[in-house]
Amino acid sequence: QVRLVESGGGLVQSGASLRLSCLASGLTFTNYVMGWFRQAPGKEREFVAGISGSGRTTKYADAVKGRFTISRDNAKNTVYLQMNSLKPEDTDVYYCAADRRPFSVIKEDHASYEFWGQGTQVTVSS
């Protein structure tokens, strides 16, 4: 049974940094693309960043490029999202996700991801 558990969210001021973590179990972690998404109430889940199984390839949404960094530690079955220069518009629930298939490419469509964490709230005050 695949399980993803996020941590690291919180309330910060504009300009601050946070690091989210997502611990995965129940899958051969290194074989899967991992993604971070975010969702506000009443809105569709939106792609934030993705990383290949090896960690060599990453992809970012334009809104976070240059501020957020996705990384992974395959020895720890953990994917991270380092968020710098946070803005109030980054306020959302953040989810990590594992691709539906192993050995895939990074995709921005949330429907391509089958396994999801419970989400962690990030709130940025102005």
N, C-alpha and C positions, 0 to 999 in steps of 0.2 A: 504494500500500500504506500503510495507516494504521499509524502507530507512536506510542506513548505511552511516555515515559521519565520515571519519577519520580526525585526526588533529595531529600535533606534529612533523611532519617531518622537516628536515632542513639540513644545511651543518655544519658538525663538523669535528674535527681533530681525527685522529686515537687515540684510547684509551678513548675517551669521551663517554658520556652517552646521551641517548634521551629516552623520554617516548611518545609512541604513544597512542592515545585515539580513540575509535570508539563509537559513540553514535547511538543507534538503536531505531527505532520507527516502529510502524505498526505490531508488533508481540509480543507475550507473551514471553518476553526476557528470563525469567528464564527457559523456556522449551527447549531452543535451545543450542546445542553445537555451540560455536563460534571459528573461526580460524583466524590466521594471515598467509598470504601468501606473497611472494615477487616475482617480475618478472623483469628481465632485458630485454632490447630490443632484439627481435629475439630468446628469450629463453622461455621455458615453465614456467608457474606459479608454484612456488615451495612452499611446506608446510614449515612453520616456527614453529608454535605452535598452540595448540588447548586446549580448556578448556570445561569441561562439564557444563551443565546448573546450577548445584549447585555450581560449582567452586571447588569441592573437587578433581577432577581428571584433570590432565594436561598431555600434551604430547609435546615433542620438537623434532625438527630435530637435528641430531647429530652435525651439523655445529654450532648450537647456544646453545647447552646444556651447562649449567653453566654460561652463559653470559646473556641470555635473560630470562625474567620471564613474563608469561602471568597471568593476574588476571582479575576479573570482580567484578563490583558492581551492583547487580541486582536491588537495590533500585534506581539507577541512569541510568539503561539500558545502561551501558557502559562497554566495555572491554578494557583492557590496555595491552600494550606490553612495558615493561621496558627493554631497551637495554643498557647493560654496556660493557665496553671494546670493543668498536666498532672497526672494521677493514675495510680497503678499500674494501674488498670483500663483505662486507655487503651492499654496495651501490646498491640500487634497488628502484623500486616503491613498496611500501608496501600496501597491501589490507587487510581489514577485511572482513569476510564472515560469514554468518549464514547457518547452515546445512539445507539441503533440507527438512528434516522431524524433528518434535519435538521428544524429548525423545530418541535421537539416541546416538551412541557412537562416540568418536572422531575418525575421519578418516583423512588420509593424502592426499587422492585423491581430487583434486580440483573439480572434476565432482560431488562430493557428496554434494557440497555447492551450494545453489541456489541463494542466495542473496549476493550482493557484493557492497562495497563502491567504491568511485571514485578513490581511491588510494592517497597516500602521498609519496613524494619523500624523500628518505634518501640518503645523499651523505657524504661519509667519505673520507677525504683527508689524504694522507700519510705524 
